[in-house]
Amino acid sequence: MNLLITLILSLSPGSLGAGFILGQPTGLSFSYIVSQNNFSEFALAWAIPGRFHFNADFLFQWDLEPNQEDFEIELPGRFVFYSGPGASFEIDNTSSYLGIRADLGLRYEFKGSPIDIFLEVSPGVRLFPNTNAFMEGGIGGRFYFFRANR
């Protein structure tokens, strides 16, 4: 509980995004910008076959600077590659599942806009109640509240 209160109180303008993710899982996506190089990502979603899903990731990000000579037009924004560790929790009518995952993604931030879109994959391993591999991923978008323009 103290961690949640600390996170809420430490929110600075431009640091919180909310939106959606479509895929496995499908639901709400949240992002908290920690610094220029790091952010956290959370999802409250529904996973097939009928499980409530929660995941949290701590991610490192790098700007991808495309060679403008390779493009006919100048892009009105920037691409960001991100990756990092995370955890996944799922619950259904009979069981709960806890696992670790590695999130890999590509985000596009529209210049002068508080909106981004993303594509990500997250391979992982469920550790409880039994051990097995899983693959998650999807596409989505988020709106950033009070985000400073880049």
Backbone torsions as a table, in degrees:
resi	resn	phi	psi	omega
1	MET	NA	-40.3	178.9
2	ASN	-62.4	-36.6	178.9
3	LEU	-63.3	-43.2	179.4
4	LEU	-62.9	-44.0	178.9
5	ILE	-63.6	-41.7	178.4
6	THR	-61.8	-43.3	178.5
7	LEU	-62.2	-44.6	-179.1
8	ILE	-63.8	-43.5	-178.5
9	LEU	-71.3	-23.7	-177.9
10	SER	-89.8	-0.1	179.6
11	LEU	-62.0	127.9	176.7
12	SER	-108.6	158.9	179.8
13	PRO	-53.9	132.8	178.1
14	GLY	88.7	10.4	-171.8
15	SER	-106.4	-8.5	-174.0
16	LEU	-119.3	127.0	177.6
17	GLY	-121.3	147.2	178.0
18	ALA	-137.8	142.1	-179.4
19	GLY	-172.3	-139.1	-173.9
20	PHE	-138.7	160.3	169.6
21	ILE	-134.5	135.1	177.5
22	LEU	-115.8	125.4	-179.8
23	GLY	151.4	-136.4	176.4
24	GLN	-120.6	93.3	11.2
25	PRO	-91.3	174.4	175.1
26	THR	-120.2	128.8	179.6
27	GLY	168.8	-145.5	-177.6
28	LEU	-90.7	140.7	179.2
29	SER	-123.7	135.8	179.7
30	PHE	-128.4	148.8	179.3
31	SER	-137.1	138.4	176.8
32	TYR	-125.8	115.0	-178.5
33	ILE	-80.2	116.4	-178.0
34	VAL	-85.4	-46.0	180.0
35	SER	-155.5	-175.2	178.6
36	GLN	-63.9	-26.7	-176.0
37	ASN	-106.3	-8.8	-174.7
38	ASN	-137.2	150.0	170.4
39	PHE	-153.2	160.9	175.7
40	SER	-110.4	148.3	-178.7
41	GLU	-131.9	139.5	-178.8
42	PHE	-134.6	151.1	174.6
43	ALA	-138.9	136.8	168.5
44	LEU	-115.8	113.0	-166.9
45	ALA	-150.9	-177.8	178.7
46	TRP	-118.3	125.9	-178.6
47	ALA	-113.2	143.7	176.6
48	ILE	-77.1	132.1	14.0
49	PRO	-101.8	83.9	172.5
50	GLY	74.1	48.6	179.4
51	ARG	-121.9	141.0	168.4
52	PHE	-73.9	137.3	-172.6
53	HIS	-128.5	136.6	171.8
54	PHE	-134.4	133.7	172.2
55	ASN	-137.1	153.9	177.7
56	ALA	-140.0	133.8	-177.9
57	ASP	-133.0	144.0	170.3
58	PHE	-108.9	119.8	-167.1
59	LEU	-120.9	147.9	174.2
60	PHE	-106.6	140.4	-176.3
61	GLN	-128.8	148.3	178.9
62	TRP	-135.4	133.5	174.0
63	ASP	-68.5	138.4	172.9
64	LEU	-105.1	114.4	-178.6
65	GLU	-97.0	100.4	178.7
66	PRO	-69.4	146.6	175.9
67	ASN	-71.6	113.1	-175.5
68	GLN	-62.7	-21.1	177.7
69	GLU	-68.0	-22.5	-178.9
70	ASP	-83.2	-9.7	-176.2
71	PHE	-116.5	141.8	176.7
72	GLU	-74.8	-31.1	-178.1
73	ILE	-122.6	155.6	176.2
74	GLU	-87.0	131.5	-178.1
75	LEU	-75.4	135.7	-178.9
76	PRO	-87.1	51.2	-179.7
77	GLY	173.6	-158.9	-179.6
78	ARG	-143.2	148.7	174.0
79	PHE	-93.9	140.7	177.8
80	VAL	-131.0	126.3	172.8
81	PHE	-92.8	140.7	178.0
82	TYR	-141.5	152.3	175.8
83	SER	-158.3	158.3	177.5
84	GLY	166.5	173.7	-177.7
85	PRO	-83.3	159.8	177.8
86	GLY	-161.9	-179.3	178.8
87	ALA	-131.4	152.7	-178.4
88	SER	-132.4	137.0	177.2
89	PHE	-132.1	130.1	178.1
90	GLU	-132.3	147.5	177.9
91	ILE	-141.0	138.1	174.1
92	ASP	-128.3	-163.6	-175.6
93	ASN	-66.1	-25.9	-172.9
94	THR	-118.8	-21.7	-173.1
95	SER	-145.3	166.7	169.9
96	SER	-127.4	150.9	-173.9
97	TYR	-130.8	133.9	179.2
98	LEU	-126.5	133.0	-178.3
99	GLY	-150.1	172.1	173.9
100	ILE	-113.5	154.8	-177.1
101	ARG	-149.2	162.2	174.2
102	ALA	-120.3	121.4	-176.5
103	ASP	-97.1	129.6	176.4
104	LEU	-127.4	126.5	-176.5
105	GLY	-151.4	166.9	175.9
106	LEU	-130.5	125.1	-178.3
107	ARG	-118.8	143.7	173.8
108	TYR	-117.0	122.7	178.5
109	GLU	-104.7	123.0	179.0
110	PHE	-77.1	128.5	-178.6
111	LYS	-63.8	132.1	178.1
112	GLY	73.2	11.8	-177.7
113	SER	-128.6	147.9	178.2
114	PRO	-87.2	23.6	-175.5
115	ILE	-115.9	140.8	168.6
116	ASP	-132.4	159.8	172.5
117	ILE	-125.6	153.4	-176.4
118	PHE	-147.6	160.4	174.8
119	LEU	-135.3	129.5	-178.3
120	GLU	-147.0	154.8	171.7
121	VAL	-129.2	147.5	-176.1
122	SER	-142.0	89.8	173.4
123	PRO	-72.9	148.7	-179.1
124	GLY	-160.1	-178.0	179.3
125	VAL	-134.3	124.9	172.0
126	ARG	-78.1	133.2	-177.3
127	LEU	-105.6	-23.3	-176.0
128	PHE	-141.4	135.6	5.8
129	PRO	-82.8	-16.1	174.0
130	ASN	-136.4	167.5	-176.5
131	THR	-100.0	123.9	173.5
132	ASN	-158.3	157.2	-178.7
133	ALA	-84.6	153.5	175.1
134	PHE	-145.6	162.9	176.7
135	MET	-133.2	127.1	176.7
136	GLU	-122.4	164.6	176.8
137	GLY	166.2	168.9	178.9
138	GLY	175.3	-174.1	175.4
139	ILE	-120.9	155.5	-179.8
140	GLY	-171.1	-173.1	178.5
141	GLY	-154.1	156.6	-179.5
142	ARG	-140.7	151.4	173.4
143	PHE	-110.1	129.7	-178.8
144	TYR	-100.0	124.4	179.9
145	PHE	-80.3	128.3	177.1
146	PHE	59.2	27.5	-176.9
147	ARG	-72.0	133.0	174.9
148	ALA	-73.3	136.2	179.3
149	ASN	-67.6	142.0	179.1
150	ARG	-101.0	NA	NA
